Amino acid sequence: MHKAQVFGYFLISFLAGVFVGSFVANPTRFMLVLMVVGAFNFVTFGRRDRMKGLAIGGCFLAAALGVFRYGSANFSHSVLSSFAGVEAGGKGVPVQLVGYIDEEPSLTSSGNASIVFRAKQLIVPGHILKTNERMLIIAKAFPEYKFGETLTVAGSLGLPDNFTPDFDYVAYLKNRSIRTTMLFPNISHSASPLSFGERLKLNVYSKLFAVKDKFESSIRNVMAEPNASYVNGILLGSRQDIPAELKEAFNRTGTTHILAISGYNITIIAQALLAALVFFVRRRTAFWLSVVFILLFTIMTGAGASVVRAAIMGLLLLAANGYGRMYDPKNSILLAAGAMVWLNPLSLRFDIGFQLSFMAVIGLMYVHPLLEHFFRRMRFSKEVYRNLKETLLMTVSAQLMVAPLLIYYFRQFSAVSLPANILVLPLMPLTMLFGFLSGAVGLILMPLGKALSLIAWLLTGYQLGIIKWLGGLSWASLKISMNWATLSVIYILFAVVVWNLRSKINRYEI
């Protein structure tokens, strides 16, 4: 057994341990059982085959580590929760909090401001307690607050509540490391209680967000709406300005993924950067410059699950090309998943974007090669038809893997997803290219930026027209529901079918 295979099994076992640990009432006891079973298998199998004993025993120990990591994150002590109401939706004692805005504020559906606040000091009568926790503040939309502002907020802490049975809002917030809320507190600016490292971090983040804001403004200046908001969505993942009816059309056509930062795009960026920089600097210097660029881009786009996953894979690809090592996409996706889950174990079960992102990549890694094999006789002389075939196979591969999850979470299935993606996706590289050029040139010379935006406007107009037309069909979205047991059975059947087909292909039986 190759070392790379053993490493892959360890990563899978760790992820399985985190997932199973999220359902276990007593994670400590379950972790100890896994450790004992792992030690037993190591001794039993190690007598005959040391590598096999190490692999099997190590998998159990990796699973035990996953259970431990989930338990340590889920049951971590929250100082702010101690001062909140004893029940969800209840109010706690009045407190003052000093800290800073930890994410770019957004607007709720009711028009209020949603502010993620990192509390550094908790002030109650006669005491000042140090803390380092995130909480959610709901405040009036005006005055506007910005990322990094240091504030003092005064009000009553509360625990979040699940407003509807269809959505676990408490788990959603906990996944974002938020365990308490405060509704319409008194807010005032205050002196910074932050360390030098925190001030440096906020300064860097603020400058990146300022660049992002200027670029988005440039796009809006050179291009009409809703095309401008669409371009900002596909380039930077910004969705807040996209009209609600257009978002619904994306949902009904199964094309919402277009508005997310693509792992494919970041990988292409990584390769292009390295290829361009090696003409000016040494290969290893070009590698580190590319790494810095991808990290800054990840921060600027908000560092969502799909972006972080894509960035990790892009960095692994850079490392492979920059240092001449073998690039293994299977272990890369597992390593990306393991790193993200280690940082936030709750994301594996409660982050829908995380799950959809990795399922789509798994579909491209395992289902796409099968479809390529079955349709290998469909050969075209013209490149445009070859690209169309590749787009179709990749779309089907990703959609097959994410469809059960979409049905489970959103209780609907898009009947027009396949034609919508086929008609829209082939033009995405050109749309992103001319959208980026329009915004970048518009920052320097507005008339030239507007001239370039005409091409981007034509491309986006076609894409949005297709999405609106297909999304407007009465039968575009079908109402379907399933429970978690059915979801599990479907994915188990998927795994069995894919495994058997891959085995037959390897034995030349198909």
Stockholm file with secondary structure:
# STOCKHOLM 1.0

chainA/1-510         MHKAQVFGYFLISFLAGVFVGSFVANPTRFMLVLMVVGAFNFVTFGRRDRMKGLAIGGCFLAAALGVFRYGSANFSHSVLSSFAGVEAGGKGVPVQLVGYIDEEPSLTSSGNASIVFRAKQLIVPGHILKTNERMLIIAKAFPEYKFGETLTVAGSLGLPDNFTPDFDYVAYLKNRSIRTTMLFPNISHSASPLSFGERLKLNVYSKLFAVKDKFESSIRNVMAEPNASYVNGILLGSRQDIPAELKEAFNRTGTTHILAISGYNITIIAQALLAALVFFVRRRTAFWLSVVFILLFTIMTGAGASVVRAAIMGLLLLAANGYGRMYDPKNSILLAAGAMVWLNPLSLRFDIGFQLSFMAVIGLMYVHPLLEHFFRRMRFSKEVYRNLKETLLMTVSAQLMVAPLLIYYFRQFSAVSLPANILVLPLMPLTMLFGFLSGAVGLILMPLGKALSLIAWLLTGYQLGIIKWLGGLSWASLKISMNWATLSVIYILFAVVVWNLRSKINRYEI
#=GR chainA/1-510 SS CCHHHHHHHHHHHHHHHHHHHTTCSCHHHHHHHHHHHHHHHHHHHHTTCHHHHHHHHHHHHHHHHHHHHHHHHHTCCCHHHHTSCSSBTCEEEEEEEEEEECSCCEECTTSCEEEEEEEEEEEETTEEEEEEEEEEEEECSCSCCCTTCEEEEEEEEEBCCCCSTTCCHHHHHHHTTEEEEEESCEEEECCCCCCHHHHHHHHHHHHHHHHHHHHHHHHHHHSCTTHHHHHHHHHHCCCTTSCHHHHHHHHHHTCGGGGSCCHHHHHHHHHHHHHHHTTTSCHHHHHHHHHHHHHHHHHHTTCCHHHHHHHHHHHHHHHHHHHTCCCCHHHHHHHHHHHHHHHCTTHHHHCHHHHHHHHHHHIIIIIHHHHHHHTTTCCCSSHHHHHHHHHHHHHHHHHHHHHHHHHHHHSEEETTHHHHHHHHGGGHHHHHHHHHHHHHHHHHCHHHHHHHHHHHHHHHHHHHHHHHHHHTSTTSEEECCCCHHHHHHHHHHHHHHHHHHHHHHHTTCC
#=GC SS_cons         CCHHHHHHHHHHHHHHHHHHHTTCSCHHHHHHHHHHHHHHHHHHHHTTCHHHHHHHHHHHHHHHHHHHHHHHHHTCCCHHHHTSCSSBTCEEEEEEEEEEECSCCEECTTSCEEEEEEEEEEEETTEEEEEEEEEEEEECSCSCCCTTCEEEEEEEEEBCCCCSTTCCHHHHHHHTTEEEEEESCEEEECCCCCCHHHHHHHHHHHHHHHHHHHHHHHHHHHSCTTHHHHHHHHHHCCCTTSCHHHHHHHHHHTCGGGGSCCHHHHHHHHHHHHHHHTTTSCHHHHHHHHHHHHHHHHHHTTCCHHHHHHHHHHHHHHHHHHHTCCCCHHHHHHHHHHHHHHHCTTHHHHCHHHHHHHHHHHIIIIIHHHHHHHTTTCCCSSHHHHHHHHHHHHHHHHHHHHHHHHHHHHSEEETTHHHHHHHHGGGHHHHHHHHHHHHHHHHHCHHHHHHHHHHHHHHHHHHHHHHHHHHTSTTSEEECCCCHHHHHHHHHHHHHHHHHHHHHHHTTCC
//
